[in-house]
Each structure stands twice: as C-alpha cells, then as structure tokens.
Amino acid sequence: MKLLKTTFLCFFISVLSTSAQSVQDIINSVDIDIITQVISEFSGEESTIVDGNSVTILNREYNNNDVAADYLVEKFEQLDNLTITDQAFNTSGRNIIATQLGQTNPNDIYVICAHYDTVADYCADDNASGVAAVLEAARILSTQCLDNTIVYALWDEEEIGLRGSLFYSNEAASNGDNILGVLNLDMIGYDGDAPGQPGDNEFDIDVRNIAGSIAMKDAIVNVLNSYVFDLDVIVVDPGTSFSDHASFWSNNYSAVLLGESWETNDQTPFYHTSGDRFNTLDLPYLHEMVKLTTAYMATVGGLVSVDNTVSQTPTMLTANQTSASYQWINCDTDLPISGATNQSYTPTVSGTYAVEVTSGACTEISECFEFDTLGLDSFVASEVKLFPNPVKSQLHIDVSGIDGAIALDLFDVSGKLILQKTSSDHITSLPMKELPEGVYFLKLTSAQKTGTYKVVKK
C-alpha cells in the first residue's frame, strides 16, 4: 500500500489536510512556492538532486536533456496512483508520461501536457512554466478519486518538429485510444505588466474547429467564469499550429493551446534566447494560469467528492467523511492497524497515522499525521527537507532552520531500527546505498519538536 506524501502538523489543529474535495479546494491547493521551486530547478537557476547527484539543469536542448528527463521521472515517482512511462521514440527523444487511471471510465482519457526541451540555456518561460503546471496538476490530482483517466505528458523534441507529441498521438490513434481532450500548455508565465502589478492578465486559447476542440475551449471558459481568477481570455480561431496540440489535431483529436497572449503581442521578449530567465516571469499571473488549468483538469477528470481530511484532538483522530468504510493505518510501518475500522481512532503510542476511506466505488487515503502522546509539537514543512526522495545512495536531511542537536532514527516497514544518528549539522547525510529497495521511515526529534517522514529507497 502506498501512502500520500507525509505532512506533519501540530496536535492542536482541528482539521488537518491539504487534499481537495471540490474544484474550489483544488484551486486553493495550487502552491506557487512549489511551482517556482520547480521552475528554478528545471531552468538551471538553482541546483537540484537527480539520481542522488547534485546537478544544474542549465540546458535542455533535445540532444542534451537526459538529466532533465530523469528529473521529471523522479518528480512523478514521488506521487501515488500514477503509472510512469519513459517513452523513447527515437535515439535521443524521451517523452515522460504519467497516467492516473479513472475509477469509473478508465477508457475516457484527458491529457494535460507541455514540452520540456529548449533551444537555449535557462528557458524558464519556454517551457519550464508549462512543465511546472503539469507537475503541479499531477501533485494535487493524484491524491484524488477521479471518474476519468488523466495523462500527464511532458514531450521532448517539440522545438525541432513536435516529434515527441506526434509520436504519441500517432500511436494513440493507431491503438484507438479514446482521448477526449488535450490541454497543451506552452509559455504561461509572462505578462507585460510589471510583475505582480494589476494589469490585463490576458491569455490566449488557440483553437480550431477540429473534433470537439471548440467545445473544449467553451468548457475552459466556463471554468474561468465559474470561479474567481484574475485572468481575461482571448480566443484565437484559427489558432496556431506551432505547438504540440497540433499533433493531436492531425489525428482528429480535440485539443487546444493555452498560453500567454501572443495575439496581443504580450509574449516574452526573451523568446528562444538565454535571456528567458526566472526573474522575467510574472509569478501572480503564472499562479492564476496554473489554478485555471488544474481546475479544468479536475472538472473534466470527474472529481469525486470523497473527504479524506482528518480532524484531530489531543486524544483522538477522526475521519471527516461520514457514511463510509474506514481503515486506520500506521504510517511508521505502512500497515493497517488491526481492528481500527471506526470513523475515529485513539492512538495508544506516539507515531504517524492515516485513514483509508472508502465511499462507494472510491477509496482515498489521508495524509499521514503526527500524533504525539508526549505533547511535542511537530516540525512544519519548511523546517525539514529530504532529498532525493526516492533515494538510491545518500539521503540528505536539510534542517537549516533548526538550532540544536537532532536525533535521526531510520526504521524499515516492520518497525525495525536500521540506522541511528545524532547531528547538530544543518545538512546531514544518511548512507542508504546498501539498504534493500523499499519503504523506510525517518524519525527526527529535537528538544522541542518531532516528525516522521516516508522515504522510498530505489
């Protein structure tokens, strides 16, 4: 059983979750800090960890982007409920694809996609911005029960002829795949107004009367008008064919391009140059664009309203979904707790716990929550960073915001203590190369706080 990424919150908080139960909750869950971190790493502004090594992804040109592709694979691997395909379509091209199978209509497929290759260094807007949006949609929606299948696709070799998306589209058509809509995101982070200042915030939807593309455009506009976004739409018909959505038009699939407004000449002036840097992006505008695209995918994906949030008191955990079946799980062992099948559960020992909620045909698992019978507070997310996770050799623990010694205890899924260490360093490394592949749990304890984190060893 795979659990969602662990979140630790203080014991006195009444309702604990970052998971969404409605489209509005989906919108509220879009995290600009996560988006900007991905763009900074993927455009080479900051170093990152790939395959256990510190790297800088400065350039993603088609014959120089294997590290970038590996980064994307590892990002998808951190999420649950996804099947990942590393699709080699020629000697150098790799599409990175993650599929979330629909619970009710698995053959009804919607695609959200972006290209990740470039023609120069950096290229934050073109198209790290679109890549970050696809990853953010996957981060949020992979925790949810959906009626329909969503494919999160990141294409290679767009810049030299739409090769990656065309390969996928041709193969899908040959297989008879029932793709009902393709949302292509290409350059969604630049707005000509001063970053963060009020302005037109216009964006283009490029569309043509092919298959159900017009209806797809209308559905996006309907989402735009149904919730509050600081965006104004410009419909371009006939729209451009110079991006990956055109590969699907060629096979008579419904598809649109969503991006900053080329129609009003409000595209980045740094297009296809190494001047396309992170500091040229308008982050509030980008945030709105990702909220809209994620909300649209939640809508067409058929978001099922299963409440997997948990309420907590100093003595009890309670699932907020009523009229359901429940199974409480010990996150420290990744195993169900025998007999713990009621809506509420009272832990007898300190640890991390989650609940599996089954309502109708859908089952969702809550996040893991720290429950401390000793009364210690939990570390907040910004205080502890673990990377890489999944890990192959060295696990790095960054506690730069914490002073004093911290005890580190690594357990396997059976609860057996594997490694133990005390450190006062801001960054500590644990050797994991010789450990078997599988799930482990790292418990950190300072004088004032504690937390337990899920680690996947590859």
Backbone hydrogen bonds, N-H to C=O, Kabsch-Sander energy under -0.5 kcal/mol:
donor,donor_aa,acceptor,acceptor_aa,energy
4,L,366,S,-0.6
7,T,368,C,-1.3
13,I,10,C,-1.5
16,L,310,V,-3.4
17,S,15,V,-0.5
26,I,22,S,-2.2
27,I,23,V,-2.4
28,N,24,Q,-2.4
29,S,25,D,-1.3
29,S,26,I,-0.6
30,V,26,I,-0.7
30,V,27,I,-1.1
32,I,30,V,-0.7
35,I,31,D,-2.1
36,T,32,I,-2.7
37,Q,33,D,-1.8
38,V,34,I,-2.2
39,I,35,I,-2.3
40,S,36,T,-2.6
41,E,37,Q,-2.2
42,F,38,V,-3.1
43,S,39,I,-2.0
44,G,41,E,-1.0
45,E,40,S,-1.6
46,E,40,S,-1.9
48,T,55,V,-2.8
50,V,48,T,-0.5
50,V,53,N,-2.7
53,N,50,V,-1.9
55,V,48,T,-3.2
57,I,41,E,-0.6
58,L,56,T,-1.8
60,R,120,A,-0.6
62,Y,118,T,-0.5
64,N,61,E,-3.2
69,A,65,N,-2.2
70,D,66,D,-2.5
71,Y,67,V,-2.2
72,L,68,A,-1.8
73,V,69,A,-2.2
74,E,70,D,-2.3
75,K,71,Y,-2.0
76,F,72,L,-2.2
77,E,73,V,-2.3
78,Q,74,E,-1.0
78,Q,75,K,-0.5
79,L,76,F,-1.9
83,T,99,T,-2.1
84,I,82,L,-0.5
85,T,97,I,-3.5
87,Q,85,T,-1.0
87,Q,95,N,-2.8
88,A,86,D,-0.9
89,F,87,Q,-0.6
89,F,93,G,-1.5
90,N,93,G,-0.9
95,N,87,Q,-3.0
96,I,154,L,-2.4
97,I,85,T,-2.6
97,I,95,N,-0.6
98,A,152,Y,-2.5
99,T,83,T,-2.4
100,Q,150,I,-3.1
101,L,99,T,-0.6
103,Q,146,L,-3.2
104,T,147,D,-1.2
105,N,147,D,-3.3
108,D,105,N,-1.9
109,I,107,N,-0.7
109,I,178,N,-2.3
110,Y,149,T,-2.3
111,V,181,G,-2.8
112,I,151,V,-2.5
113,C,183,L,-2.7
114,A,153,A,-1.5
116,Y,155,W,-2.9
117,D,155,W,-0.7
118,T,60,R,-1.2
122,Y,58,L,-2.7
123,C,121,D,-1.3
124,A,276,D,-2.3
127,N,125,D,-0.6
128,A,123,C,-1.4
129,S,124,A,-1.3
131,V,127,N,-2.2
132,A,128,A,-2.6
133,A,129,S,-1.6
134,V,130,G,-2.0
135,L,131,V,-2.4
136,E,132,A,-2.2
137,A,133,A,-2.3
138,A,134,V,-2.2
139,R,135,L,-2.5
140,I,136,E,-2.0
141,L,137,A,-2.9
142,S,138,A,-2.0
143,T,140,I,-1.2
144,Q,141,L,-2.0
146,L,144,Q,-0.6
147,D,301,G,-0.6
147,D,302,G,-1.8
148,N,301,G,-3.0
149,T,105,N,-0.8
149,T,108,D,-2.2
150,I,100,Q,-2.2
151,V,110,Y,-2.8
152,Y,98,A,-3.3
152,Y,150,I,-0.5
153,A,112,I,-2.3
153,A,151,V,-0.7
154,L,96,I,-2.2
155,W,114,A,-2.3
161,G,158,E,-1.6
162,L,158,E,-1.7
163,R,157,E,-1.9
164,G,156,D,-1.6
166,L,162,L,-2.2
167,F,163,R,-2.2
168,Y,164,G,-2.0
169,S,165,S,-2.9
170,N,166,L,-2.8
171,E,167,F,-2.2
172,A,168,Y,-2.7
173,A,169,S,-2.6
174,S,170,N,-2.3
175,N,171,E,-2.0
176,G,172,A,-0.8
176,G,173,A,-0.6
177,D,172,A,-2.6
179,I,177,D,-1.7
180,L,109,I,-3.3
180,L,178,N,-0.7
181,G,109,I,-0.9
182,V,254,S,-1.0
183,L,111,V,-3.2
184,N,182,V,-0.7
184,N,256,V,-2.4
185,L,113,C,-2.8
185,L,183,L,-0.5
186,D,184,N,-0.6
186,D,258,L,-1.4
197,Q,194,A,-2.7
203,F,232,D,-2.1
204,D,259,G,-2.8
205,I,234,I,-2.2
206,D,257,L,-2.5
207,V,205,I,-0.5
207,V,236,V,-2.6
210,I,208,R,-2.6
213,S,210,I,-2.4
216,M,212,G,-2.0
217,K,213,S,-2.4
218,D,214,I,-2.3
219,A,215,A,-2.0
220,I,216,M,-1.9
221,V,217,K,-2.3
222,N,218,D,-2.1
223,V,219,A,-2.0
224,L,220,I,-2.5
225,N,221,V,-2.1
226,S,222,N,-1.2
227,Y,223,V,-1.1
229,F,227,Y,-0.8
231,L,229,F,-1.3
232,D,201,N,-2.1
234,I,203,F,-2.3
236,V,205,I,-2.8
236,V,234,I,-0.5
237,D,235,V,-0.6
239,G,207,V,-1.8
243,S,241,S,-0.7
246,A,243,S,-1.8
247,S,244,D,-1.2
248,F,244,D,-0.6
248,F,245,H,-1.1
249,W,245,H,-1.7
250,S,246,A,-2.0
251,N,248,F,-0.9
252,N,249,W,-2.1
253,Y,248,F,-2.7
256,V,182,V,-2.1
257,L,206,D,-1.9
258,L,184,N,-2.8
259,G,204,D,-1.8
260,E,187,M,-2.9
261,S,202,E,-0.7
262,W,260,E,-1.4
265,N,262,W,-1.8
266,D,261,S,-3.0
271,Y,268,T,-1.0
273,T,270,F,-1.7
276,D,273,T,-1.5
277,R,275,G,-2.0
280,T,277,R,-1.7
281,L,278,F,-1.8
282,D,189,G,-2.7
283,L,281,L,-0.9
286,L,282,D,-2.6
287,H,283,L,-2.7
288,E,284,P,-1.9
289,M,285,Y,-2.1
290,V,286,L,-2.3
291,K,287,H,-2.3
292,L,288,E,-2.3
293,T,289,M,-2.3
294,T,290,V,-2.3
295,A,291,K,-2.2
296,Y,292,L,-2.3
297,M,293,T,-2.0
298,A,294,T,-2.2
299,T,295,A,-1.9
300,V,296,Y,-2.6
301,G,297,M,-2.0
302,G,298,A,-0.7
302,G,299,T,-0.8
303,L,298,A,-1.6
304,V,145,C,-2.7
306,V,304,V,-1.8
307,D,305,S,-0.5
308,N,306,V,-0.9
310,V,16,L,-1.6
311,S,318,T,-3.1
312,Q,14,S,-1.8
313,T,316,M,-2.7
317,L,345,Y,-2.9
318,T,311,S,-2.8
319,A,343,Q,-2.8
320,N,309,T,-2.2
321,Q,307,D,-0.6
325,S,358,T,-2.4
326,Y,341,T,-0.6
327,Q,356,E,-1.6
328,W,340,A,-2.7
329,I,354,A,-3.2
330,N,335,L,-2.7
331,C,329,I,-0.9
331,C,352,T,-2.1
332,D,352,T,-0.8
333,T,330,N,-1.2
334,D,330,N,-1.8
335,L,330,N,-1.3
337,I,328,W,-2.8
338,S,336,P,-0.6
340,A,337,I,-2.0
341,T,339,G,-1.6
345,Y,317,L,-3.1
351,G,371,F,-2.5
353,Y,369,F,-2.4
354,A,329,I,-2.0
356,E,327,Q,-2.9
357,V,355,V,-0.6
357,V,364,E,-3.2
358,T,325,S,-2.5
359,S,357,V,-0.5
359,S,362,C,-2.6
362,C,359,S,-1.8
364,E,357,V,-2.4
366,S,355,V,-2.7
369,F,353,Y,-2.9
371,F,351,G,-3.5
373,T,371,F,-0.7
375,G,372,D,-1.1
377,D,448,Q,-1.2
379,F,450,T,-1.5
383,E,380,V,-1.8
384,V,380,V,-0.7
384,V,381,A,-0.7
385,K,398,D,-1.9
387,F,396,H,-2.1
391,V,456,V,-2.7
395,L,430,L,-2.5
396,H,387,F,-2.9
396,H,394,Q,-0.6
397,I,428,T,-3.4
398,D,385,K,-3.1
398,D,396,H,-0.6
399,V,397,I,-0.7
399,V,426,H,-3.3
402,I,399,V,-2.2
406,I,423,S,-2.7
407,A,445,T,-2.8
408,L,421,K,-4.0
409,D,443,K,-2.4
410,L,419,L,-2.8
411,F,409,D,-0.5
411,F,441,F,-3.1
412,D,416,K,-2.1
413,V,439,V,-0.6
415,G,412,D,-2.0
418,I,410,L,-3.8
419,L,410,L,-1.3
421,K,408,L,-2.5
423,S,406,I,-2.4
428,T,397,I,-2.3
430,L,395,L,-2.8
432,M,393,S,-3.8
433,K,393,S,-0.9
435,L,432,M,-1.3
438,G,457,K,-2.0
440,Y,455,V,-3.1
441,F,411,F,-2.6
442,L,453,Y,-3.0
443,K,409,D,-3.2
443,K,441,F,-0.6
444,L,442,L,-0.5
444,L,451,G,-3.3
445,T,407,A,-1.9
446,S,449,K,-3.0
450,T,377,D,-1.8
451,G,444,L,-1.9
453,Y,442,L,-2.7
455,V,440,Y,-3.0
457,K,438,G,-3.3
457,K,455,V,-0.6
458,K,391,V,-3.0
458,K,456,V,-0.6
